[in-house]
Amino acid sequence: PFLWSMGVPESWAASGQIGVCAGFRARDGWFVLAVFREHHFERLARDLADVRAMGPGDLADIVRIDRAITGRNREAYMRAKLDEAMVDSAIRVSLTARLDRAIVGYLMASADLGDFGRTEPVAVIDTIGVDPDYAHRGVGHAMLSQLFANLGALRIERVETVVGTRDLALLGFLYDTGFLPSQRIPFVRRLA
């Protein structure tokens, strides 16, 4: 899997003039892909769906969407993820999106003060899903736009996630929303 991340130059964040932005370091400096606090497109993305904080009562809809995406019943796994998002997370940043009075998308994320020797705050997207009947209607963009706004208010300037190399739809979505491959390389070793 690839590790994806996005961030903002510290000098920009310190100036207070720019909120959370997506960018990457090019040879001659920073190339900004999107500025989320002030960028008109991102403000519009949040208007595409009713995005709310995730709650314990959202499990049935999350499981329904996950089953439609994966073709499997992963209720126990999704329950554990929801419990983690509700109980174990120090800062709750997980979201659901509603259209037509129903939950049609979910995003489970957590805020972290540092890991693997890093000390800067970071948010990690664990799971994201959109009901296939509502695909390509801006639901995923709306959830990410709201997440970025919420994280900007918390002064979290970096968002990371891991995605399988063959998940082309998710890779395309991440590229479209300003994520780029990280400089970190994940390693895995099977024990059995």
C-alpha positions in Angstrom: 0.0 0.0 0.0 0.9 3.6 -0.5 1.0 6.1 2.3 -0.7 9.4 1.3 -0.4 12.7 3.1 -0.9 16.4 2.7 0.4 19.3 4.6 1.1 23.1 4.6 4.4 24.9 4.9 4.8 26.0 8.6 5.5 29.6 7.6 2.1 29.8 5.9 0.3 28.3 8.8 2.1 30.5 11.3 1.1 33.6 9.4 -2.6 32.9 10.1 -3.5 33.9 6.5 -4.0 30.5 5.1 -5.9 27.6 6.7 -5.3 24.0 5.9 -4.1 23.5 2.3 -2.9 20.6 0.2 0.4 20.8 -1.4 3.7 19.1 -2.2 7.3 20.2 -2.3 8.5 20.7 -5.8 12.1 21.4 -6.8 11.6 25.1 -6.7 9.3 25.4 -3.7 5.7 24.6 -2.7 3.0 24.0 -5.3 -0.4 24.6 -3.7 -3.2 22.3 -4.9 -6.0 23.7 -2.7 -6.6 26.1 0.1 -9.4 24.8 2.1 -10.4 27.6 4.4 -10.6 30.3 1.7 -11.1 28.3 -1.5 -14.5 28.7 -3.0 -14.6 25.2 -4.5 -14.1 23.6 -1.1 -16.8 25.8 0.5 -19.2 24.6 -2.2 -18.1 20.9 -1.7 -19.4 21.1 1.9 -22.8 22.2 0.5 -23.2 19.1 -1.6 -24.3 17.0 1.4 -25.4 17.4 5.0 -22.2 16.4 6.7 -22.4 15.8 10.5 -20.4 14.3 13.3 -20.7 10.5 13.4 -22.7 9.1 16.2 -23.2 5.6 17.8 -26.7 5.4 16.1 -25.1 5.5 12.6 -23.8 1.9 12.7 -26.6 0.3 10.7 -26.2 2.8 7.9 -22.4 2.4 7.9 -22.7 -1.4 7.7 -25.3 -1.1 4.9 -22.9 1.2 2.9 -19.9 -1.0 3.6 -21.8 -4.1 2.5 -22.8 -2.4 -0.8 -19.2 -1.5 -1.4 -17.4 -4.7 -0.4 -20.1 -7.3 -0.9 -19.4 -8.7 2.6 -21.0 -8.3 6.0 -18.3 -6.7 8.1 -20.6 -5.6 10.9 -18.3 -6.7 13.8 -15.4 -4.9 12.1 -17.4 -1.7 11.5 -18.8 -1.8 15.1 -15.2 -2.0 16.4 -14.1 0.9 14.2 -17.2 3.0 15.3 -16.4 2.2 18.9 -12.9 3.3 18.4 -14.0 6.5 16.7 -16.5 7.2 19.5 -14.6 6.1 22.6 -10.9 5.7 22.0 -10.3 8.8 19.9 -9.2 11.8 22.0 -10.6 14.2 19.4 -13.7 13.0 17.5 -13.4 13.9 13.8 -15.4 11.1 12.2 -18.2 12.2 9.9 -21.3 11.0 8.1 -23.0 12.5 5.0 -26.7 12.7 4.4 -28.7 13.1 1.2 -32.4 12.5 0.7 -32.7 12.2 4.5 -30.4 9.1 4.6 -26.8 8.5 5.5 -25.0 7.9 2.2 -21.4 8.3 3.3 -19.1 7.9 6.2 -15.5 8.9 7.0 -13.7 7.5 10.1 -10.7 9.4 11.2 -8.7 10.2 14.3 -6.4 13.0 15.4 -3.0 12.0 16.6 -0.3 14.0 18.3 2.5 12.1 16.7 3.8 8.6 15.9 6.9 6.9 14.5 9.1 9.6 16.0 7.1 12.6 14.6 5.8 15.2 17.0 3.5 17.3 14.8 -0.2 16.7 15.1 -1.7 14.7 12.3 -5.1 13.3 11.4 -5.4 9.8 10.0 -8.3 8.7 7.7 -9.0 5.0 8.6 -12.1 4.3 6.5 -14.2 6.1 4.0 -17.2 4.9 2.1 -20.0 6.3 -0.1 -23.1 4.4 -1.0 -22.6 3.3 -4.6 -26.1 4.7 -5.5 -24.7 8.1 -4.6 -21.3 7.8 -6.2 -20.0 10.8 -8.2 -22.4 13.2 -6.5 -19.8 14.9 -4.4 -20.5 13.1 -1.2 -16.8 12.1 -0.6 -15.7 15.6 -1.5 -18.2 17.1 0.9 -17.0 14.9 3.8 -13.3 15.7 3.1 -14.0 19.4 2.8 -15.8 19.4 6.2 -13.0 17.3 7.7 -10.3 19.7 6.4 -12.3 22.7 7.9 -12.7 20.9 11.2 -9.0 20.0 11.3 -8.0 23.5 10.4 -9.9 24.8 13.4 -7.9 22.3 15.6 -4.7 23.5 14.0 -4.0 20.1 12.5 -2.1 20.6 9.3 -1.5 17.1 8.0 -3.8 14.3 6.9 -2.6 10.8 6.1 -4.2 7.5 5.0 -3.1 4.2 3.5 -4.6 2.8 0.3 -4.1 -0.4 -1.6 -2.1 0.0 -4.8 -4.9 -1.7 -6.9 -7.8 0.4 -5.5 -7.9 2.6 -8.6 -11.1 4.4 -7.7 -9.9 5.4 -4.3 -6.4 6.4 -5.7 -8.2 8.6 -8.2 -10.3 10.2 -5.5 -7.3 10.8 -3.3 -5.4 12.4 -6.2 -8.5 14.5 -7.0 -8.7 15.9 -3.5 -5.0 16.8 -3.2 -3.4 13.8 -1.6 0.0 12.7 -3.0 2.2 9.7 -2.2 4.2 10.2 1.0 7.9 10.0 1.3 7.4 7.3 4.0 7.3 3.7 2.9 5.3 1.2 5.0 6.7 -2.2 5.6 4.9 -5.4 6.5 6.1 -8.8 7.6 3.9 -11.8 8.0 4.4 -13.8 11.2 2.5 -16.9 10.3 
